[in-house]
Amino acid sequence: MAQTTAYDIVQDYHRAWTTGDIDRAMNRVADNITCRAPGVDLSGKEAYRQFIAGFAPALTGLSDIAQFNDGDRVALFYYPQTAATSTAPAAECFTVHDGKITESVLIFDRLSFGPPADA
């Protein structure tokens, strides 16, 4: 039986939250996760759940750019598509320990994901 890799864990997490399955995504996250994102540092699974669950409903699509894996670290680059933008890239670097995501560094332009500009 093949061992689940950090890459597998991150991919399952990413597919889950980007399709709205927050519960499945959180099964891949450690209780003591830390997340550094623009404008906020999060500690703990519940704070992280609220952050992800708050953005997931805004997704209208997703387009992958690239993925990199280095042992317990996995980086994803993608375009999270919303009503406000489909071309603002996002990047995440995850650290996986003992089969759970323990750290996320998330990079994106917050202004790009604000409300669409009035015409």
Secondary structure, 3 states (H helix, E strand, C coil): CCCCCHHHHHHHHHHHHHCCCHHHHHCCEEEEEEEEECCEEEECHHHHHHHHHHHHHHCCEEEEEEEEEECCEEEEEEEEECCCCCCCCEEEEEEEECCEEEEEEEEECHHHHCCCCCC
